[in-house]
Amino acid sequence: MHELSLVQSLLEIVEEQARKTPFETVNSLLLSFGRLSCIDPQALRFAFSVQSQGTRAEGAVLRFDIRPVTVYCLNCEKELSPPSFTGECPDCGGSEVLLTGGTEEMKLIEMEVDGC
């Protein structure tokens, strides 16, 4: 479960930011990642609830911006957003498609904090 290492990295970022701009607690974190990034939001929430205990992020709400799968079909010359990546164009069924989105790594987009 790589969510454990993702949460550890996230908590390190929180502590690094607290050293730069002191704050007491984290209320929420907005994370962005691609639908195909193999991140399980439920597992990430669970790992966060366990690993954040005793830290300034304990009890913080995780919010997600899950980026959709997007493909570009060379036959149709269109960018499309199918529910998943099958290797085929959802419109014409062609196999000449490029995966253009949905694989983004996890990023911390926003952190809501309290106190100095």
Secondary structure as GFF3:
##gff-version 3
##sequence-region A 1 116
A	DSSP	alpha_helix	3	20	.	.	.	ID=ss1
A	DSSP	beta_strand	25	34	.	.	.	ID=ss2
A	DSSP	alpha_helix	41	51	.	.	.	ID=ss3
A	DSSP	beta_strand	61	67	.	.	.	ID=ss4
A	DSSP	beta_strand	70	73	.	.	.	ID=ss5
A	DSSP	beta_strand	78	80	.	.	.	ID=ss6
A	DSSP	beta_strand	97	101	.	.	.	ID=ss7
A	DSSP	beta_strand	107	114	.	.	.	ID=ss8
###
